[in-house]
Amino acid sequence: MKRRETLAEAAATLLPGDIRQVLAAGEGRLLVVPVSDTGTAPYAALPIRNQDDYAARSWSFVVMQDLNVLAGDSSGFDMGKVDLSKSVIVGDPADMRDVRYSFPALPGARKEAQAIARELGVAEQNVLIGADATRKNVVRAIDRSAGEGVIYMATHAVADAKNPLTRGFVVLSQQNLFAGELRTQQFRGWDEHQPLVVMSACQTALGRVFEGGTFGVARTWTNAGAGQVVASLWNVSDRATYRLMTRFVAGLQQGKAPELAMQAAQLATIKNYPNDPKMWASFTIIGKPSIDSRPVAQRSVSSP
C-alpha cells in the first residue's frame, strides 16, 4: 500500500494533469529531459488513469542527458548498426575486492550472463565469467568488439552520491572499472559505432544529483560514446532481473528498439509480480532515442 501511495505521489508531481491526460489518450515513446533527480524516477510504474494503469502499458521511456542530444547528425541511437553476436558479456566476477566494500558472489548474475550469451550466440572469447572477468580482459574485449555489439555487465556496481567519478565503479575481478576512467576512455570503434551498454547491477542509474540530472556510472558510459545505457534505479532482485533481462534481450533479438524491448519485457514481468512494481520497473534507459536504419521488412512491429 505504501509503495502504491508513493508512486501516486510521484505521478502527481512528474506527470501533472495535462500531461497525464495526454498519456491516457495515446501511446508511444516519452523522452524525459531530467531536472535534478527526476531522471531516476520509475516512469514505467507511474499510474495514469488508476493505480493499476501503469505508464508502461502504453508508453516506453528514454531519459536523455539534455535537449542537445536531439541536435546534430547523430541525434539518435541506431540499433540497426548493432550486431548482437559481437556483444561482450560479463558476469559474476571472481575475487571482487575493494578497500571499503565486501562483495558477495553472484550466482544469479552468472546464470543471467550465461543465458544472455547463449541467446545472442556470443563467441567464447567475449564471454567473461568469474576469474576471466578482469578489468584487462573486459577492456580488451570491448575494444575488440569495436562498438558493434552490446556491452552486458551482470555484476555489482557502486554509485557514489558525493564523488561519482572517483568512488563510483563497476565491480570486476581483482581491479574495478571506475567512472572517472570510463569518462575519458577511448574505446576502439566507438566514434563510428555507438554500442548499447547494459548495466545489470544495483543502483547503476544513481550517482550525484546536479541541476541538470544525475551523474554516475551510467552517464559516464554515454560520455564515452555509448548510444544508450540500461541502468537500475534501486537494489534489484536476482530472479526478477533474470526474468526481465532475458525477455529484454529476446526483444532485441526480435528486432525491437531497446526502449520497446524494455517495455515489452516489463509488461511480461508484471505478470510474475502483479502487485510489486519494484520487481519489474527497476531498469531505465538513458541516452539517445532509438532510430532504425534497417529496411522496413527487417523491423519488428512497434507495439510491445
Secondary structure as GFF3:
##gff-version 3
##sequence-region A 1 304
A	DSSP	alpha_helix	2	14	.	.	.	ID=ss1
A	DSSP	alpha_helix	17	25	.	.	.	ID=ss2
A	DSSP	beta_strand	28	32	.	.	.	ID=ss3
A	DSSP	three_ten_helix	38	40	.	.	.	ID=ss4
A	DSSP	three_ten_helix	43	45	.	.	.	ID=ss5
A	DSSP	three_ten_helix	55	57	.	.	.	ID=ss6
A	DSSP	beta_strand	59	63	.	.	.	ID=ss7
A	DSSP	three_ten_helix	67	70	.	.	.	ID=ss8
A	DSSP	beta_strand	77	78	.	.	.	ID=ss9
A	DSSP	three_ten_helix	79	81	.	.	.	ID=ss10
A	DSSP	three_ten_helix	84	86	.	.	.	ID=ss11
A	DSSP	beta_strand	88	91	.	.	.	ID=ss12
A	DSSP	alpha_helix	107	120	.	.	.	ID=ss13
A	DSSP	three_ten_helix	124	126	.	.	.	ID=ss14
A	DSSP	beta_strand	127	129	.	.	.	ID=ss15
A	DSSP	three_ten_helix	130	132	.	.	.	ID=ss16
A	DSSP	alpha_helix	135	145	.	.	.	ID=ss17
A	DSSP	beta_strand	150	154	.	.	.	ID=ss18
A	DSSP	beta_strand	157	158	.	.	.	ID=ss19
A	DSSP	alpha_helix	164	167	.	.	.	ID=ss20
A	DSSP	beta_strand	169	170	.	.	.	ID=ss21
A	DSSP	beta_strand	177	178	.	.	.	ID=ss22
A	DSSP	alpha_helix	179	184	.	.	.	ID=ss23
A	DSSP	beta_strand	196	200	.	.	.	ID=ss24
A	DSSP	beta_strand	208	210	.	.	.	ID=ss25
A	DSSP	beta_strand	213	215	.	.	.	ID=ss26
A	DSSP	alpha_helix	217	224	.	.	.	ID=ss27
A	DSSP	beta_strand	228	232	.	.	.	ID=ss28
A	DSSP	alpha_helix	238	253	.	.	.	ID=ss29
A	DSSP	alpha_helix	258	270	.	.	.	ID=ss30
A	DSSP	alpha_helix	277	280	.	.	.	ID=ss31
A	DSSP	beta_strand	283	287	.	.	.	ID=ss32
A	DSSP	beta_strand	290	291	.	.	.	ID=ss33
A	DSSP	three_ten_helix	296	298	.	.	.	ID=ss34
###
